[in-house]
Amino acid sequence: MRTEDLIIVKAKIIMKATDNGGRKSGFKSGYRPNHVFELPADLRNLKTYIGDIQFDDQELIEPGETKIVTVRFLKTPKIEKYINVGQKWLINEAARTLGFGEILEI
């Protein structure tokens, strides 16, 4: 589903456990981490994209959990090339990877 300013996808997200470098606490629907689709050789050139994670059936996702969610990305010309079923990406807070996503449906 696409709207004028957003690209909305269903995705599976896998959050890293706390002892594996993940968050110490969960997060609520509406959380806006950095979304990273490519890792450049020089991490100073890391490109991140804006998108919020929405839950359909729960209030929180905890470290170590895997869930099917809705992700609403801000539509930009640069992100559109990544929006494909099967596309995987990193879910980050600053440079720290907290989890992983995979697009299931557009």
N, C-alpha and C positions, 0 to 999 in steps of 0.2 A: 504494500500500500504506500502510495506517495502523496504528499500534500505539497502545497506550494513552497513551504520553507523547510519541511522535514522529510526525511526518508525513514520509514518505519519498518522494522524487521522483527521477526521472531528469531530468537537465538538461544543456543545452549551456552550457559556460562559455567565455568568451573573455577571456583575460588580456591586459591592456595591455602593450605592449613597454616596456622600461626607459626608452628615450628618449622615450616618450609618457606618462611619469608612473607607469609600473608599478613593480613590485618590482625590485630588483637581482638577486635570486635566486629560484629556484622554491620550491615548498612541497610537503610530503609529504601523503599521505592522512591524514585526521583533522584537518586545518587548520580552525580555527574563526574565520573573519573575521566582520565585521559584515555583515548582509544588510539592504539598504535598498530598500523597495518604493515609497516616495513621497518626493519632495523638497519639503519645505515652503518657502514664501517666506522664512521666517526659519529659517536653518539651526540656530539654537539649539534649535529644536523637532524636530530630526531624530530619528526613531524607528528603532531598529535591532532586528533579531531574531537569535536564536541558532540557528546551524546549522553542522554540520560537513560538509566535502566529502570524499567517499570515492572512491578510484580503484579500478576493477575490474581494470585490465590494466597498471598501471604504478606506479612508486614516486613519481615527481615530475611536476609540471607546471611548465613554465618560462614566464617572461614572453614574451608574444607568441603563445603557443599557444592552440589551441581544442580542447576535449575534451568527450566525453560522460562524465558522472560521476553519482554518487548523492549527493544532499544530504539530510541528516537534520535537519529543523527541530524544535526544541522546540515542542511543541504548546501554543499559547495561544489564547484566543478571538480576540485581535486579529489574529493571523497568518492564521487560517483563511480570511478573505475574499480573501486574495491567492493562495491555492493553487488555481490553475486552469491547465490546459494553455494554453500561449502567454504566460503571465505573464512579464514581464521584470523584472529587478531589478539593483541595483548591488552589487558585492562590494567592501567597504571595509576598510581598516585605519584605525581612528579616522575622521577626516573625509576621508581620501584614497581616491579610487576606484581600485582596482587592476584591476577587470574587470567583466564583465557576465554575467548568467545568464538563461536562458530555460527554463521548465518544459516538458518534452517529454511526460512521462508521470507519472501519480500512482499 
